[in-house]
Amino acid sequence: MESEKIINPPSGFTAFALFLVSLVIATIFIEAIPPLAIAIGFIAFVGVLPGCIIVNPNESRVLTLFGKYVGTIKKDGFFWVNPFTQKKKVSLRAFNLNGQQLKVNDSIGNPIEIAAVIVWQIKDTASAVFAVENYIQYVNIQSEAAVRHLANSFPYDNLEDETATITLRGGAEQVSLLLEKELNERLARAGIEVLEARISHLAYAPEIAHSMLQVQQASAIIAARRLIVEGAVGMVEMALNKLSEKNIVELDEERKAAMVSNLLVVLCGDRSVNPVVNTGTLYH
C-alpha cells in the first residue's frame, strides 16, 4: 500500500509565461521558417500548457506517471507538473454521512431502529485512492457495519438487563466514543479519519414499541411509588417521634398502628382524602 508523499511542484506562472513566449517566437518564425514555428507551437501546447494545474483550498491532486505514484499536492495555488502525469482531484474537506435507519437486534435480542451521523475527512490521499476501490462507498459500508456491531453489543436500556453498565439510550457519550473509535479502526486502511460520530436515531422497532412503552410506564410508576412509600414512612416515623418527645399524647401499640395506617393511606394515596371526624374513641 502506497504511503502519502507531499510534493511542492514549481509555480505555474513561470510555465505559463514560457508558453506565451513560445507563442510569440512561433508567430515570428511562422513566415520565415514554418516548420520551426510549428514545432515550437506544438511543444508549447503539448509540453507546457497541459502541465499547468490549479489547486483550490482544502483540495489536493494525486499524481501518477505511467502507473507509478509520484506524490500529492496539498498546497493551494497555481503549479506546473509533468504534462504526462494523471492528476486525480481528492477533496480534503470534512464530509457528513447521515446514515440510514437500520433495523437490528440489541445485545438481549430486542429489535431496534438505529442510525448515526458521522463526520469524516481524508488524511492520507494515497491510501484513499490506491488502497480501496471507492473510498466514499467504503465509508458508507464500513459505517453501517460499525453501527450494527455497536447495536449488537449493548442493550437498548437496562429495563431487562439491570447489570448493564452501558446502554444505547442512557450512555450516549460513551456509545459515541466507542463508535468513533471503531470507525477509525475500520477506515484507517483508506486513510480516513473520523472527526465525530453520534447516534442520530434510536427507538424500538414498531412491532414491540407499544409493549416496551408499557414496560417503561410500569417501571416509572413503580419507581415513583417506591419513592412515595419511602417518604411516607419517614414522615410517619417523624410524627411518632415528635408526639413522643413532646408528650402530646400517649399512644399504645394499637393506637400507633391505627395512626400509622391512617397516615400511610393519606400520604400514599393517589387521590385526595376526605377527613372523617370520630366523636368516640378507638374502642367505642
C-alpha positions in Angstrom: 0.0 0.0 0.0 1.4 3.4 -1.0 2.1 5.9 1.7 1.4 9.6 1.1 4.2 11.7 -0.3 3.8 15.5 -0.3 5.4 17.4 -3.2 5.7 21.1 -4.0 6.0 21.5 -7.8 7.2 24.7 -9.4 5.0 27.7 -10.0 2.6 27.5 -12.9 3.1 31.2 -13.7 6.6 30.6 -14.9 5.4 27.8 -17.1 2.6 29.9 -18.4 5.0 32.8 -19.2 7.2 30.3 -21.1 4.1 29.2 -23.0 3.3 32.8 -24.0 7.0 33.4 -25.1 6.8 30.3 -27.2 3.7 31.5 -28.9 5.4 34.8 -29.7 8.5 33.1 -31.1 6.3 30.8 -33.2 4.5 33.8 -34.6 7.7 35.5 -35.5 9.1 32.5 -37.4 5.8 31.4 -38.9 6.6 33.0 -42.3 10.4 32.7 -42.3 10.7 29.1 -41.0 7.3 27.5 -40.9 8.4 24.0 -39.7 10.3 25.6 -36.7 7.3 27.7 -35.8 5.0 24.7 -36.0 7.4 22.7 -33.8 7.7 25.4 -31.2 3.9 25.9 -31.1 3.4 22.1 -30.8 5.8 21.8 -27.9 4.2 24.8 -26.2 0.6 23.3 -26.5 1.6 19.7 -25.7 4.6 20.0 -23.4 3.8 23.1 -21.3 0.1 24.1 -21.2 -1.3 20.6 -20.1 1.1 20.6 -17.1 -0.5 23.7 -15.5 -2.9 22.9 -12.7 -4.9 24.9 -10.2 -5.3 23.5 -6.6 -8.1 25.1 -4.6 -8.1 25.4 -0.8 -8.8 22.2 1.0 -8.3 20.2 -2.2 -5.4 18.1 -3.4 -4.1 16.4 -6.5 -2.8 12.9 -6.5 -0.2 12.5 -9.3 0.7 9.2 -11.1 3.1 8.9 -14.0 2.8 5.8 -16.2 1.2 3.8 -13.4 3.7 4.9 -10.7 2.6 7.2 -7.8 4.6 10.4 -7.9 3.2 12.4 -5.0 0.4 14.6 -3.7 -0.1 18.3 -3.9 -1.9 19.7 -0.9 -0.8 23.3 -1.1 -3.3 25.5 -2.9 -2.1 27.6 -5.8 -1.1 27.5 -9.5 1.5 24.9 -10.3 3.2 23.1 -13.2 3.8 19.4 -13.3 4.9 16.8 -15.9 2.2 17.1 -18.5 2.0 13.3 -18.9 1.0 12.7 -15.2 -2.5 11.8 -14.3 -4.0 14.3 -11.9 -6.8 13.0 -9.6 -8.6 15.5 -7.5 -9.2 14.5 -3.9 -11.1 16.8 -1.5 -9.7 17.4 1.9 -12.9 18.9 3.2 -15.0 17.3 6.0 -17.8 15.1 4.8 -21.1 14.4 6.6 -22.6 11.0 6.4 -26.2 10.8 7.5 -26.7 7.1 7.9 -29.9 5.4 7.1 -32.1 3.9 9.8 -31.1 0.3 10.4 -33.3 -2.4 12.0 -31.1 -4.6 14.2 -31.2 -6.5 17.5 -29.6 -5.2 20.6 -27.5 -7.4 22.9 -30.5 -9.0 24.5 -32.4 -9.6 21.2 -34.9 -6.7 21.2 -35.4 -5.4 17.6 -34.5 -1.7 17.5 -34.0 1.1 14.9 -30.7 2.9 14.9 -29.0 5.5 12.8 -25.8 7.6 13.1 -24.3 10.8 11.8 -20.6 10.6 11.0 -18.2 13.5 10.2 -15.1 12.2 8.3 -12.1 13.6 6.5 -9.3 12.2 4.2 -5.9 12.4 5.9 -3.9 10.1 3.6 -4.7 10.7 0.0 -2.6 7.9 -1.3 -4.4 5.3 0.8 -7.8 6.8 -0.2 -7.0 6.5 -3.9 -4.9 3.3 -4.1 -5.9 1.2 -1.0 -9.6 0.9 -1.8 -11.7 0.9 -4.9 -14.1 3.7 -4.0 -13.4 5.4 -0.7 -16.9 7.0 -0.4 -18.6 3.7 -0.9 -16.1 2.1 1.5 -17.0 4.7 4.2 -20.7 4.0 3.7 -20.4 0.2 4.0 -18.0 0.2 6.9 -20.1 2.8 8.8 -23.2 0.6 8.5 -21.2 -2.4 9.7 -19.9 -0.4 12.7 -23.3 0.8 13.7 -24.7 -2.7 13.5 -21.9 -4.1 15.7 -22.4 -1.3 18.2 -26.2 -2.1 18.4 -25.5 -5.8 18.9 -23.0 -5.1 21.7 -25.2 -3.2 24.2 -28.9 -3.3 25.4 -31.3 -0.6 24.5 -31.8 0.2 28.2 -31.4 -1.6 31.5 -35.1 -2.5 32.0 -34.4 -6.1 31.1 -30.7 -6.1 31.9 -30.2 -4.3 35.2 -26.5 -5.3 35.3 -25.6 -3.4 32.1 -23.2 -0.5 32.8 -23.6 1.0 29.3 -26.8 1.2 27.4 -27.6 2.7 24.0 -30.2 5.0 25.4 -28.5 6.0 28.7 -24.8 6.1 27.7 -24.9 8.5 24.8 -21.4 9.9 25.3 -19.7 6.5 25.9 -21.5 5.0 23.0 -20.4 7.8 20.7 -16.8 7.4 21.8 -16.9 3.7 21.2 -18.5 4.2 17.7 -15.9 6.8 16.8 -13.0 4.5 17.9 -14.3 1.5 15.9 -14.9 3.7 12.8 -11.3 5.0 12.9 -10.0 1.4 13.1 -12.1 0.3 10.2 -11.4 3.3 8.0 -7.7 3.6 8.7 -7.0 1.4 5.6 -8.5 4.1 3.4 -6.6 6.9 5.1 -9.7 8.4 6.5 -10.1 10.0 10.0 -13.5 10.1 11.7 -13.9 13.5 13.4 -17.2 12.8 15.2 -19.8 10.1 15.3 -23.2 10.4 17.0 -26.3 8.3 17.3 -29.0 10.4 15.4 -32.0 8.0 15.8 -32.7 5.3 18.4 -36.0 3.6 19.0 -37.7 0.3 19.5 -38.9 -1.4 16.3 -42.6 -0.7 15.7 -43.7 -4.3 16.4 -42.6 -4.0 20.1 -42.6 -0.3 20.6 -46.1 -0.3 22.3 -45.2 -3.2 24.6 -41.9 -1.7 25.6 -43.7 1.7 26.3 -46.0 -0.1 28.7 -43.0 -1.6 30.4 -41.3 1.8 30.7 -44.5 3.3 32.1 -44.9 0.5 34.6 -41.2 0.9 35.7 -41.8 4.6 36.1 -44.9 4.1 38.2 -43.1 1.5 40.4 -40.2 3.9 40.9 -42.5 6.7 41.8 -44.5 4.6 44.2 -41.3 3.4 45.9 -40.2 6.9 46.4 -43.6 7.9 47.8 -43.6 5.0 50.2 -40.1 5.8 51.5 -41.1 9.4 52.0 -44.3 8.4 53.8 -42.6 6.0 56.1 -40.1 8.7 57.1 -42.9 11.2 57.7 -44.8 8.7 59.9 -41.7 8.0 61.9 -41.0 11.6 62.4 -44.6 12.3 63.5 -44.5 9.5 66.1 -41.1 10.7 67.4 -42.4 14.3 67.8 -45.5 13.2 69.6 -43.4 11.1 71.9 -40.8 13.7 72.5 -43.3 16.5 73.4 -45.6 14.2 75.4 -48.6 15.5 73.5 -50.5 12.2 73.7 -49.8 8.7 75.0 -50.3 6.0 72.3 -50.4 2.3 73.0 -49.3 -0.1 70.2 -52.8 -0.5 68.8 -53.3 3.3 68.6 -49.9 3.7 67.0 -50.9 1.0 64.4 -54.1 2.8 63.6 -52.3 6.2 63.3 -49.6 4.6 61.0 -52.4 3.1 58.9 -54.3 6.4 58.5 -51.1 8.4 57.7 -49.9 5.9 55.1 -53.4 6.0 53.4 -53.3 9.8 53.3 -49.6 10.1 52.2 -49.5 7.2 49.7 -53.0 7.6 48.1 -53.2 8.9 44.6 -56.4 10.8 45.3 -57.3 13.5 47.8 -58.8 12.1 51.0 -61.9 13.3 52.8 -61.5 13.7 56.6 -63.7 11.7 58.9 -64.4 13.1 62.4 -64.6 10.4 65.1 -66.6 11.6 68.1 -66.0 8.5 70.1 -62.9 6.5 71.0 -60.9 3.9 69.2 -62.7 1.2 71.1 -66.3 2.6 71.1 
